[in-house]
Amino acid sequence: MSEQDKVQTEQQQAAEAAAEQQVVELTPEQELIAKLDAELQQAKAQLAEQHDLMLRIKAEADNSRRRSAMDVEKAHKFALERFAGDLLPVVDNLERALTFLNREDESQKALGEGVDLTLKGLLDTLAKNGVQQIDPQGQPFNPEFHQAMSIQPSADVAPNTVTFVMQKGYELNGRLVRPAMVGVSKAVE
């Protein structure tokens, strides 16, 4: 109960006690004063209710404004997620093309340079927009960012280490777009 409510309750109780003690008839002025006093108490109570309601509505409006701002920020931050996901197969194909090119052959050298530049330009553009490549070669396996495609025994590396990457993963502003497909080591039996 607020301080104002306590004061109002005490005033009402005092007024009721005084009314009980007064058995004598009241003059018209006294009746008017009592009536006005009761109306004043009622108006004060109504004012307290309205003030409380106003504070609640203001708090709800502030919360709504904050939630809307957060939603807009997330929309801006992750608007490119679907588009970036659609571009990832293009990056994969360019990387595959580079693995199949014979760099020693003069006729394929210019083609290799062109594919290299195209891949670099695409990766730079993705990076400018918050898309980062996940290449976990030699790192511990992390199921949040890696998808194990095979498990092979290995004495060369510690268990649960990524031994090879079949397909690189990508994240957009910290959110996973695609996990890296990897091979994982296990202890030799």
C-alpha angles and dihedrals in degrees: 000000000000124000090251092053091051091052091049092049092050091049092050091049091049091049091049092048091049090049091052092050092049106078091155120098117265124232117241090256091052091049090051091049091050091048092048090046091053091048090049091053090048092049091049091052091048090048091053090051092049091048091052091048091049091053091050093049091048091051091049091050091050091050092049091049091050093048091049092050090051091049091050091048091051091047091053093044097049102028091108095052097101093040091049090049090053091052096051095082088055090055090048092051092050090050090049091049090055092052092053097047118100104228092192093060109090092210091059097039095085091045090051092051091050093050089046092053092045092051092046091049092049093048091047091051091049090048091051088057095050100266111135127189120237110212105167099177108155094003127118114273112262114189091202092065105017134062113207111226096174140004119214130181112245133176092188098068137032118269116271093028122136105248099179139003117226094180128004120238129227138208131194115214091332096315117113113245096174130356120235113254106226147168115236131206126231133188117280111251 
